[in-house]
Amino acid sequence: MTDPVRRDIIELLSKETLTVNSIAKKFEVSRPAISKHLKILKECEIITMEQQGRQRFCMIQPKKLIPAFLWIDQYKQLWEDRLDNFENYLHQLQSKNDKH
């Protein structure tokens, strides 16, 4: 799910249900590429597709994203700490350079 197009598709579908064609029109990649992204999201059960006449509607399944959010959250503090340490290091370097 790390692909930026898939993340953008998830963001679009979090706001509204869209047809496959509507989704494809919002991207500068081929329709077959969008279909592959949608297939992956469907296989991961992040979206569902419903056939209505000739159109397929895509709907997000937000509860399926909870495990991903929980996994990300466990690393959030770790990365915040690392970034804080890096910022402190940069400040120390800056202080040394200012003294010279």
Biopython code that builds the backbone (N, CA, C, O; Angstrom):
import numpy as np
from Bio.PDB.StructureBuilder import StructureBuilder

atoms = [
    (1, "MET", "N", (0.821, -1.190, 0.000)),
    (1, "MET", "CA", (0.000, 0.000, 0.000)),
    (1, "MET", "C", (0.864, 1.253, 0.000)),
    (1, "MET", "O", (0.335, 2.356, 0.135)),
    (2, "THR", "N", (2.132, 1.118, -0.142)),
    (2, "THR", "CA", (3.002, 2.277, -0.070)),
    (2, "THR", "C", (3.050, 3.080, -1.348)),
    (2, "THR", "O", (3.628, 4.167, -1.359)),
    (3, "ASP", "N", (2.478, 2.600, -2.403)),
    (3, "ASP", "CA", (2.495, 3.325, -3.663)),
    (3, "ASP", "C", (1.712, 4.629, -3.536)),
    (3, "ASP", "O", (0.599, 4.625, -3.010)),
    (4, "PRO", "N", (2.278, 5.760, -4.012)),
    (4, "PRO", "CA", (1.590, 7.047, -3.876)),
    (4, "PRO", "C", (0.235, 7.099, -4.601)),
    (4, "PRO", "O", (-0.688, 7.767, -4.136)),
    (5, "VAL", "N", (0.116, 6.406, -5.725)),
    (5, "VAL", "CA", (-1.168, 6.399, -6.437)),
    (5, "VAL", "C", (-2.223, 5.698, -5.586)),
    (5, "VAL", "O", (-3.362, 6.157, -5.499)),
    (6, "ARG", "N", (-1.844, 4.593, -4.962)),
    (6, "ARG", "CA", (-2.808, 3.890, -4.105)),
    (6, "ARG", "C", (-3.197, 4.745, -2.910)),
    (6, "ARG", "O", (-4.363, 4.773, -2.516)),
    (7, "ARG", "N", (-2.228, 5.441, -2.334)),
    (7, "ARG", "CA", (-2.560, 6.343, -1.218)),
    (7, "ARG", "C", (-3.529, 7.426, -1.681)),
    (7, "ARG", "O", (-4.471, 7.768, -0.966)),
    (8, "ASP", "N", (-3.298, 7.960, -2.866)),
    (8, "ASP", "CA", (-4.200, 8.996, -3.394)),
    (8, "ASP", "C", (-5.590, 8.433, -3.686)),
    (8, "ASP", "O", (-6.595, 9.109, -3.469)),
    (9, "ILE", "N", (-5.643, 7.212, -4.170)),
    (9, "ILE", "CA", (-6.945, 6.568, -4.412)),
    (9, "ILE", "C", (-7.689, 6.408, -3.090)),
    (9, "ILE", "O", (-8.884, 6.692, -3.009)),
    (10, "ILE", "N", (-6.992, 5.959, -2.067)),
    (10, "ILE", "CA", (-7.616, 5.807, -0.745)),
    (10, "ILE", "C", (-8.139, 7.149, -0.257)),
    (10, "ILE", "O", (-9.243, 7.237, 0.279)),
    (11, "GLU", "N", (-7.342, 8.189, -0.445)),
    (11, "GLU", "CA", (-7.784, 9.523, -0.012)),
    (11, "GLU", "C", (-9.043, 9.950, -0.761)),
    (11, "GLU", "O", (-9.979, 10.470, -0.154)),
    (12, "LEU", "N", (-9.071, 9.733, -2.081)),
    (12, "LEU", "CA", (-10.263, 10.072, -2.868)),
    (12, "LEU", "C", (-11.488, 9.321, -2.369)),
    (12, "LEU", "O", (-12.555, 9.905, -2.178)),
    (13, "LEU", "N", (-11.320, 8.018, -2.160)),
    (13, "LEU", "CA", (-12.456, 7.192, -1.757)),
    (13, "LEU", "C", (-12.870, 7.443, -0.312)),
    (13, "LEU", "O", (-13.982, 7.093, 0.083)),
    (14, "SER", "N", (-11.995, 8.040, 0.470)),
    (14, "SER", "CA", (-12.378, 8.365, 1.844)),
    (14, "SER", "C", (-13.390, 9.510, 1.866)),
    (14, "SER", "O", (-14.075, 9.720, 2.867)),
    (15, "LYS", "N", (-13.479, 10.241, 0.768)),
    (15, "LYS", "CA", (-14.398, 11.382, 0.682)),
    (15, "LYS", "C", (-15.719, 11.014, 0.010)),
    (15, "LYS", "O", (-16.768, 11.571, 0.334)),
    (16, "GLU", "N", (-15.654, 10.065, -0.934)),
    (16, "GLU", "CA", (-16.868, 9.693, -1.660)),
    (16, "GLU", "C", (-16.675, 8.385, -2.419)),
    (16, "GLU", "O", (-15.549, 7.977, -2.701)),
    (17, "THR", "N", (-17.772, 7.745, -2.740)),
    (17, "THR", "CA", (-17.766, 6.557, -3.581)),
    (17, "THR", "C", (-17.602, 7.019, -5.022)),
    (17, "THR", "O", (-18.277, 7.952, -5.455)),
    (18, "LEU", "N", (-16.720, 6.379, -5.760)),
    (18, "LEU", "CA", (-16.457, 6.769, -7.145)),
    (18, "LEU", "C", (-16.469, 5.561, -8.057)),
    (18, "LEU", "O", (-16.223, 4.435, -7.625)),
    (19, "THR", "N", (-16.757, 5.810, -9.327)),
    (19, "THR", "CA", (-16.653, 4.746, -10.319)),
    (19, "THR", "C", (-15.184, 4.573, -10.690)),
    (19, "THR", "O", (-14.360, 5.455, -10.451)),
    (20, "VAL", "N", (-14.878, 3.431, -11.274)),
    (20, "VAL", "CA", (-13.515, 3.169, -11.728)),
    (20, "VAL", "C", (-13.098, 4.241, -12.729)),
    (20, "VAL", "O", (-11.975, 4.741, -12.666)),
    (21, "ASN", "N", (-13.983, 4.597, -13.646)),
    (21, "ASN", "CA", (-13.662, 5.626, -14.646)),
    (21, "ASN", "C", (-13.403, 6.980, -13.993)),
    (21, "ASN", "O", (-12.493, 7.699, -14.405)),
    (22, "SER", "N", (-14.187, 7.332, -12.988)),
    (22, "SER", "CA", (-13.986, 8.609, -12.295)),
    (22, "SER", "C", (-12.625, 8.654, -11.617)),
    (22, "SER", "O", (-11.952, 9.684, -11.620)),
    (23, "ILE", "N", (-12.233, 7.545, -11.046)),
    (23, "ILE", "CA", (-10.917, 7.470, -10.402)),
    (23, "ILE", "C", (-9.821, 7.604, -11.461)),
    (23, "ILE", "O", (-8.875, 8.372, -11.286)),
    (24, "ALA", "N", (-9.950, 6.866, -12.540)),
    (24, "ALA", "CA", (-8.928, 6.879, -13.595)),
    (24, "ALA", "C", (-8.731, 8.274, -14.171)),
    (24, "ALA", "O", (-7.606, 8.644, -14.510)),
    (25, "LYS", "N", (-9.795, 9.049, -14.287)),
    (25, "LYS", "CA", (-9.695, 10.399, -14.858)),
    (25, "LYS", "C", (-8.886, 11.350, -13.983)),
    (25, "LYS", "O", (-8.409, 12.377, -14.465)),
    (26, "LYS", "N", (-8.731, 11.027, -12.730)),
    (26, "LYS", "CA", (-8.033, 11.915, -11.795)),
    (26, "LYS", "C", (-6.514, 11.702, -11.786)),
    (26, "LYS", "O", (-5.794, 12.414, -11.086)),
    (27, "PHE", "N", (-6.031, 10.737, -12.552)),
    (27, "PHE", "CA", (-4.612, 10.403, -12.550)),
    (27, "PHE", "C", (-4.045, 10.450, -13.961)),
    (27, "PHE", "O", (-4.761, 10.267, -14.946)),
    (28, "GLU", "N", (-2.759, 10.696, -14.032)),
    (28, "GLU", "CA", (-2.074, 10.746, -15.319)),
    (28, "GLU", "C", (-1.388, 9.428, -15.641)),
    (28, "GLU", "O", (-0.374, 9.399, -16.339)),
    (29, "VAL", "N", (-1.941, 8.348, -15.131)),
    (29, "VAL", "CA", (-1.442, 7.015, -15.468)),
    (29, "VAL", "C", (-2.521, 6.310, -16.281)),
    (29, "VAL", "O", (-3.670, 6.752, -16.316)),
    (30, "SER", "N", (-2.156, 5.236, -16.921)),
    (30, "SER", "CA", (-3.095, 4.542, -17.798)),
    (30, "SER", "C", (-4.250, 3.919, -17.011)),
    (30, "SER", "O", (-4.141, 3.646, -15.816)),
    (31, "ARG", "N", (-5.324, 3.711, -17.703)),
    (31, "ARG", "CA", (-6.486, 3.050, -17.102)),
    (31, "ARG", "C", (-6.126, 1.653, -16.608)),
    (31, "ARG", "O", (-6.542, 1.281, -15.511)),
    (32, "PRO", "N", (-5.360, 0.853, -17.384)),
    (32, "PRO", "CA", (-4.957, -0.461, -16.872)),
    (32, "PRO", "C", (-4.129, -0.364, -15.578)),
    (32, "PRO", "O", (-4.249, -1.215, -14.698)),
    (33, "ALA", "N", (-3.296, 0.670, -15.471)),
    (33, "ALA", "CA", (-2.508, 0.846, -14.241)),
    (33, "ALA", "C", (-3.425, 1.123, -13.056)),
    (33, "ALA", "O", (-3.220, 0.586, -11.967)),
    (34, "ILE", "N", (-4.437, 1.964, -13.270)),
    (34, "ILE", "CA", (-5.403, 2.251, -12.201)),
    (34, "ILE", "C", (-6.149, 0.976, -11.826)),
    (34, "ILE", "O", (-6.382, 0.711, -10.646)),
    (35, "SER", "N", (-6.522, 0.189, -12.828)),
    (35, "SER", "CA", (-7.214, -1.077, -12.553)),
    (35, "SER", "C", (-6.351, -2.004, -11.703)),
    (35, "SER", "O", (-6.871, -2.694, -10.826)),
    (36, "LYS", "N", (-5.038, -2.030, -11.948)),
    (36, "LYS", "CA", (-4.139, -2.860, -11.142)),
    (36, "LYS", "C", (-4.088, -2.354, -9.699)),
    (36, "LYS", "O", (-4.110, -3.145, -8.757)),
    (37, "HIS", "N", (-4.020, -1.036, -9.536)),
    (37, "HIS", "CA", (-4.013, -0.468, -8.182)),
    (37, "HIS", "C", (-5.304, -0.820, -7.445)),
    (37, "HIS", "O", (-5.282, -1.196, -6.274)),
    (38, "LEU", "N", (-6.425, -0.691, -8.148)),
    (38, "LEU", "CA", (-7.717, -1.006, -7.534)),
    (38, "LEU", "C", (-7.802, -2.495, -7.181)),
    (38, "LEU", "O", (-8.363, -2.865, -6.150)),
    (39, "LYS", "N", (-7.245, -3.332, -8.037)),
    (39, "LYS", "CA", (-7.244, -4.772, -7.771)),
    (39, "LYS", "C", (-6.472, -5.075, -6.485)),
    (39, "LYS", "O", (-6.920, -5.874, -5.662)),
    (40, "ILE", "N", (-5.326, -4.443, -6.318)),
    (40, "ILE", "CA", (-4.520, -4.650, -5.109)),
    (40, "ILE", "C", (-5.278, -4.172, -3.874)),
    (40, "ILE", "O", (-5.306, -4.863, -2.855)),
    (41, "LEU", "N", (-5.889, -2.997, -3.963)),
    (41, "LEU", "CA", (-6.657, -2.474, -2.829)),
    (41, "LEU", "C", (-7.837, -3.383, -2.503)),
    (41, "LEU", "O", (-8.182, -3.562, -1.334)),
    (42, "LYS", "N", (-8.454, -3.956, -3.532)),
    (42, "LYS", "CA", (-9.577, -4.874, -3.315)),
    (42, "LYS", "C", (-9.091, -6.171, -2.683)),
    (42, "LYS", "O", (-9.731, -6.695, -1.772)),
    (43, "GLU", "N", (-7.955, -6.697, -3.163)),
    (43, "GLU", "CA", (-7.403, -7.931, -2.590)),
    (43, "GLU", "C", (-7.029, -7.744, -1.121)),
    (43, "GLU", "O", (-7.130, -8.681, -0.328)),
    (44, "CYS", "N", (-6.599, -6.543, -0.762)),
    (44, "CYS", "CA", (-6.260, -6.226, 0.632)),
    (44, "CYS", "C", (-7.503, -5.885, 1.449)),
    (44, "CYS", "O", (-7.418, -5.616, 2.648)),
    (45, "GLU", "N", (-8.642, -5.899, 0.794)),
    (45, "GLU", "CA", (-9.939, -5.595, 1.407)),
    (45, "GLU", "C", (-10.034, -4.163, 1.932)),
    (45, "GLU", "O", (-10.803, -3.881, 2.851)),
    (46, "ILE", "N", (-9.249, -3.266, 1.341)),
    (46, "ILE", "CA", (-9.311, -1.853, 1.714)),
    (46, "ILE", "C", (-10.470, -1.187, 0.982)),
    (46, "ILE", "O", (-11.060, -0.227, 1.479)),
    (47, "ILE", "N", (-10.790, -1.702, -0.200)),
    (47, "ILE", "CA", (-11.960, -1.205, -0.925)),
    (47, "ILE", "C", (-12.830, -2.386, -1.332)),
    (47, "ILE", "O", (-12.384, -3.533, -1.371)),
    (48, "THR", "N", (-14.074, -2.071, -1.632)),
    (48, "THR", "CA", (-14.964, -3.042, -2.258)),
    (48, "THR", "C", (-15.454, -2.426, -3.555)),
    (48, "THR", "O", (-15.440, -1.207, -3.724)),
    (49, "MET", "N", (-15.882, -3.275, -4.456)),
    (49, "MET", "CA", (-16.424, -2.814, -5.730)),
    (49, "MET", "C", (-17.817, -3.385, -5.890)),
    (49, "MET", "O", (-18.074, -4.554, -5.598)),
    (50, "GLU", "N", (-18.699, -2.538, -6.357)),
    (50, "GLU", "CA", (-20.078, -2.956, -6.568)),
    (50, "GLU", "C", (-20.482, -2.615, -7.993)),
    (50, "GLU", "O", (-20.369, -1.470, -8.430)),
    (51, "GLN", "N", (-20.953, -3.625, -8.707)),
    (51, "GLN", "CA", (-21.396, -3.446, -10.084)),
    (51, "GLN", "C", (-22.818, -2.900, -10.076)),
    (51, "GLN", "O", (-23.713, -3.480, -9.461)),
    (52, "GLN", "N", (-23.015, -1.778, -10.765)),
    (52, "GLN", "CA", (-24.352, -1.206, -10.944)),
    (52, "GLN", "C", (-24.498, -0.885, -12.420)),
    (52, "GLN", "O", (-23.974, 0.116, -12.909)),
    (53, "GLY", "N", (-25.214, -1.746, -13.118)),
    (53, "GLY", "CA", (-25.327, -1.579, -14.563)),
    (53, "GLY", "C", (-23.975, -1.829, -15.203)),
    (53, "GLY", "O", (-23.355, -2.871, -14.990)),
    (54, "ARG", "N", (-23.523, -0.859, -15.990)),
    (54, "ARG", "CA", (-22.238, -1.005, -16.674)),
    (54, "ARG", "C", (-21.077, -0.421, -15.872)),
    (54, "ARG", "O", (-19.922, -0.499, -16.293)),
    (55, "GLN", "N", (-21.388, 0.157, -14.726)),
    (55, "GLN", "CA", (-20.348, 0.822, -13.951)),
    (55, "GLN", "C", (-20.008, 0.047, -12.694)),
    (55, "GLN", "O", (-20.854, -0.617, -12.095)),
    (56, "ARG", "N", (-18.724, 0.153, -12.309)),
    (56, "ARG", "CA", (-18.266, -0.437, -11.052)),
    (56, "ARG", "C", (-17.944, 0.701, -10.095)),
    (56, "ARG", "O", (-17.135, 1.578, -10.401)),
    (57, "PHE", "N", (-18.580, 0.677, -8.945)),
    (57, "PHE", "CA", (-18.368, 1.694, -7.928)),
    (57, "PHE", "C", (-17.402, 1.169, -6.882)),
    (57, "PHE", "O", (-17.496, 0.022, -6.443)),
    (58, "CYS", "N", (-16.472, 2.029, -6.491)),
    (58, "CYS", "CA", (-15.466, 1.672, -5.485)),
    (58, "CYS", "C", (-15.791, 2.388, -4.187)),
    (58, "CYS", "O", (-16.059, 3.589, -4.167)),
    (59, "MET", "N", (-15.762, 1.619, -3.098)),
    (59, "MET", "CA", (-16.046, 2.166, -1.769)),
    (59, "MET", "C", (-14.937, 1.754, -0.820)),
    (59, "MET", "O", (-14.456, 0.622, -0.864)),
    (60, "ILE", "N", (-14.543, 2.666, 0.024)),
    (60, "ILE", "CA", (-13.492, 2.379, 0.993)),
    (60, "ILE", "C", (-14.074, 1.592, 2.162)),
    (60, "ILE", "O", (-15.243, 1.751, 2.514)),
    (61, "GLN", "N", (-13.250, 0.749, 2.752)),
    (61, "GLN", "CA", (-13.608, -0.021, 3.941)),
    (61, "GLN", "C", (-12.696, 0.464, 5.072)),
    (61, "GLN", "O", (-11.671, -0.160, 5.349)),
    (62, "PRO", "N", (-13.060, 1.567, 5.725)),
    (62, "PRO", "CA", (-12.144, 2.206, 6.683)),
    (62, "PRO", "C", (-11.694, 1.301, 7.822)),
    (62, "PRO", "O", (-10.572, 1.448, 8.308)),
    (63, "LYS", "N", (-12.525, 0.382, 8.256)),
    (63, "LYS", "CA", (-12.129, -0.505, 9.367)),
    (63, "LYS", "C", (-10.937, -1.373, 8.990)),
    (63, "LYS", "O", (-10.177, -1.793, 9.863)),
    (64, "LYS", "N", (-10.766, -1.643, 7.709)),
    (64, "LYS", "CA", (-9.646, -2.468, 7.259)),
    (64, "LYS", "C", (-8.314, -1.714, 7.357)),
    (64, "LYS", "O", (-7.248, -2.328, 7.302)),
    (65, "LEU", "N", (-8.373, -0.394, 7.502)),
    (65, "LEU", "CA", (-7.152, 0.408, 7.619)),
    (65, "LEU", "C", (-6.642, 0.483, 9.060)),
    (65, "LEU", "O", (-5.504, 0.893, 9.292)),
    (66, "ILE", "N", (-7.467, 0.096, 10.019)),
    (66, "ILE", "CA", (-7.083, 0.205, 11.432)),
    (66, "ILE", "C", (-5.775, -0.530, 11.730)),
    (66, "ILE", "O", (-4.914, 0.045, 12.396)),
    (67, "PRO", "N", (-5.579, -1.778, 11.268)),
    (67, "PRO", "CA", (-4.294, -2.441, 11.550)),
    (67, "PRO", "C", (-3.083, -1.653, 11.015)),
    (67, "PRO", "O", (-2.033, -1.608, 11.656)),
    (68, "ALA", "N", (-3.241, -1.044, 9.849)),
    (68, "ALA", "CA", (-2.139, -0.248, 9.294)),
    (68, "ALA", "C", (-1.856, 0.959, 10.173)),
    (68, "ALA", "O", (-0.696, 1.286, 10.423)),
    (69, "PHE", "N", (-2.904, 1.623, 10.643)),
    (69, "PHE", "CA", (-2.711, 2.785, 11.518)),
    (69, "PHE", "C", (-2.063, 2.371, 12.834)),
    (69, "PHE", "O", (-1.205, 3.087, 13.350)),
    (70, "LEU", "N", (-2.457, 1.238, 13.377)),
    (70, "LEU", "CA", (-1.854, 0.762, 14.617)),
    (70, "LEU", "C", (-0.379, 0.430, 14.426)),
    (70, "LEU", "O", (0.444, 0.720, 15.293)),
    (71, "TRP", "N", (-0.050, -0.173, 13.296)),
    (71, "TRP", "CA", (1.337, -0.507, 13.008)),
    (71, "TRP", "C", (2.169, 0.763, 12.870)),
    (71, "TRP", "O", (3.270, 0.853, 13.413)),
    (72, "ILE", "N", (1.643, 1.735, 12.145)),
    (72, "ILE", "CA", (2.356, 3.009, 11.957)),
    (72, "ILE", "C", (2.519, 3.730, 13.285)),
    (72, "ILE", "O", (3.577, 4.294, 13.562)),
    (73, "ASP", "N", (1.482, 3.715, 14.100)),
    (73, "ASP", "CA", (1.506, 4.438, 15.364)),
    (73, "ASP", "C", (2.611, 3.947, 16.294)),
    (73, "ASP", "O", (3.197, 4.735, 17.037)),
    (74, "GLN", "N", (2.893, 2.652, 16.254)),
    (74, "GLN", "CA", (3.935, 2.128, 17.146)),
    (74, "GLN", "C", (5.313, 2.671, 16.786)),
    (74, "GLN", "O", (6.205, 2.690, 17.634)),
    (75, "TYR", "N", (5.500, 3.109, 15.556)),
    (75, "TYR", "CA", (6.784, 3.661, 15.138)),
    (75, "TYR", "C", (6.816, 5.188, 15.184)),
    (75, "TYR", "O", (7.877, 5.794, 15.028)),
    (76, "LYS", "N", (5.681, 5.797, 15.393)),
    (76, "LYS", "CA", (5.591, 7.257, 15.403)),
    (76, "LYS", "C", (6.516, 7.863, 16.455)),
    (76, "LYS", "O", (7.296, 8.763, 16.143)),
    (77, "GLN", "N", (6.440, 7.381, 17.699)),
    (77, "GLN", "CA", (7.267, 7.932, 18.774)),
    (77, "GLN", "C", (8.749, 7.699, 18.497)),
    (77, "GLN", "O", (9.574, 8.577, 18.751)),
    (78, "LEU", "N", (9.084, 6.537, 17.986)),
    (78, "LEU", "CA", (10.473, 6.228, 17.657)),
    (78, "LEU", "C", (11.025, 7.255, 16.675)),
    (78, "LEU", "O", (12.112, 7.791, 16.886)),
    (79, "TRP", "N", (10.282, 7.533, 15.600)),
    (79, "TRP", "CA", (10.764, 8.473, 14.595)),
    (79, "TRP", "C", (10.743, 9.906, 15.103)),
    (79, "TRP", "O", (11.611, 10.698, 14.739)),
    (80, "GLU", "N", (9.773, 10.253, 15.932)),
    (80, "GLU", "CA", (9.771, 11.590, 16.512)),
    (80, "GLU", "C", (10.994, 11.789, 17.394)),
    (80, "GLU", "O", (11.615, 12.852, 17.367)),
    (81, "ASP", "N", (11.344, 10.767, 18.179)),
    (81, "ASP", "CA", (12.538, 10.841, 19.021)),
    (81, "ASP", "C", (13.804, 10.974, 18.170)),
    (81, "ASP", "O", (14.690, 11.770, 18.480)),
    (82, "ARG", "N", (13.874, 10.195, 17.110)),
    (82, "ARG", "CA", (15.053, 10.268, 16.234)),
    (82, "ARG", "C", (15.173, 11.640, 15.583)),
    (82, "ARG", "O", (16.269, 12.192, 15.486)),
    (83, "LEU", "N", (14.058, 12.184, 15.141)),
    (83, "LEU", "CA", (14.087, 13.515, 14.526)),
    (83, "LEU", "C", (14.465, 14.584, 15.547)),
    (83, "LEU", "O", (15.204, 15.515, 15.226)),
    (84, "ASP", "N", (13.963, 14.458, 16.770)),
    (84, "ASP", "CA", (14.337, 15.400, 17.828)),
    (84, "ASP", "C", (15.836, 15.317, 18.112)),
    (84, "ASP", "O", (16.496, 16.345, 18.259)),
    (85, "ASN", "N", (16.373, 14.104, 18.191)),
    (85, "ASN", "CA", (17.806, 13.930, 18.421)),
    (85, "ASN", "C", (18.630, 14.530, 17.287)),
    (85, "ASN", "O", (19.660, 15.160, 17.523)),
    (86, "PHE", "N", (18.171, 14.331, 16.064)),
    (86, "PHE", "CA", (18.872, 14.892, 14.911)),
    (86, "PHE", "C", (18.830, 16.419, 14.956)),
    (86, "PHE", "O", (19.830, 17.076, 14.667)),
    (87, "GLU", "N", (17.697, 16.975, 15.310)),
    (87, "GLU", "CA", (17.569, 18.428, 15.424)),
    (87, "GLU", "C", (18.517, 18.969, 16.497)),
    (87, "GLU", "O", (19.168, 19.994, 16.295)),
    (88, "ASN", "N", (18.590, 18.281, 17.633)),
    (88, "ASN", "CA", (19.519, 18.682, 18.695)),
    (88, "ASN", "C", (20.960, 18.628, 18.211)),
    (88, "ASN", "O", (21.752, 19.522, 18.512)),
    (89, "TYR", "N", (21.299, 17.597, 17.474)),
    (89, "TYR", "CA", (22.647, 17.462, 16.917)),
    (89, "TYR", "C", (22.963, 18.627, 15.982)),
    (89, "TYR", "O", (24.051, 19.199, 16.039)),
    (90, "LEU", "N", (22.011, 18.973, 15.129)),
    (90, "LEU", "CA", (22.221, 20.100, 14.208)),
    (90, "LEU", "C", (22.407, 21.411, 14.967)),
    (90, "LEU", "O", (23.226, 22.245, 14.581)),
    (91, "HIS", "N", (21.652, 21.589, 16.040)),
    (91, "HIS", "CA", (21.800, 22.794, 16.862)),
    (91, "HIS", "C", (23.185, 22.841, 17.507)),
    (91, "HIS", "O", (23.794, 23.907, 17.600)),
    (92, "GLN", "N", (23.678, 21.688, 17.949)),
    (92, "GLN", "CA", (25.018, 21.635, 18.540)),
    (92, "GLN", "C", (26.076, 22.001, 17.509)),
    (92, "GLN", "O", (27.011, 22.745, 17.806)),
    (93, "LEU", "N", (25.927, 21.474, 16.295)),
    (93, "LEU", "CA", (26.877, 21.816, 15.232)),
    (93, "LEU", "C", (26.835, 23.299, 14.916)),
    (93, "LEU", "O", (27.868, 23.942, 14.727)),
    (94, "GLN", "N", (25.628, 23.829, 14.864)),
    (94, "GLN", "CA", (25.452, 25.260, 14.579)),
    (94, "GLN", "C", (26.108, 26.102, 15.670)),
    (94, "GLN", "O", (26.757, 27.106, 15.380)),
    (95, "SER", "N", (25.939, 25.696, 16.905)),
    (95, "SER", "CA", (26.548, 26.422, 18.040)),
    (95, "SER", "C", (28.062, 26.397, 17.943)),
    (95, "SER", "O", (28.711, 27.412, 18.194)),
    (96, "LYS", "N", (28.634, 25.263, 17.584)),
    (96, "LYS", "CA", (30.090, 25.149, 17.422)),
    (96, "LYS", "C", (30.580, 26.054, 16.311)),
    (96, "LYS", "O", (31.613, 26.711, 16.447)),
    (97, "ASN", "N", (29.841, 26.091, 15.209)),
    (97, "ASN", "CA", (30.225, 26.939, 14.084)),
    (97, "ASN", "C", (30.092, 28.412, 14.419)),
    (97, "ASN", "O", (30.887, 29.229, 13.954)),
    (98, "ASP", "N", (29.101, 28.757, 15.215)),
    (98, "ASP", "CA", (28.910, 30.166, 15.617)),
    (98, "ASP", "C", (30.038, 30.648, 16.520)),
    (98, "ASP", "O", (30.353, 31.838, 16.527)),
    (99, "LYS", "N", (30.655, 29.738, 17.289)),
    (99, "LYS", "CA", (31.732, 30.093, 18.210)),
    (99, "LYS", "C", (33.041, 30.329, 17.472)),
    (99, "LYS", "O", (33.916, 31.044, 17.961)),
    (100, "HIS", "N", (33.174, 29.729, 16.296)),
    (100, "HIS", "CA", (34.433, 29.867, 15.558)),
    (100, "HIS", "C", (34.392, 31.056, 14.699)),
    (100, "HIS", "O", (35.361, 31.344, 13.997)),
]
sb = StructureBuilder()
sb.init_structure("model")
sb.init_model(0)
sb.init_chain("A")
sb.init_seg("    ")
for serial, (resi, resn, name, xyz) in enumerate(atoms, 1):
    if name == "N":
        sb.init_residue(resn, " ", resi, " ")
    sb.init_atom(name, np.array(xyz, "f"), 0.0, 1.0, " ", f" {name:<3s}", serial, name[0])
structure = sb.get_structure()
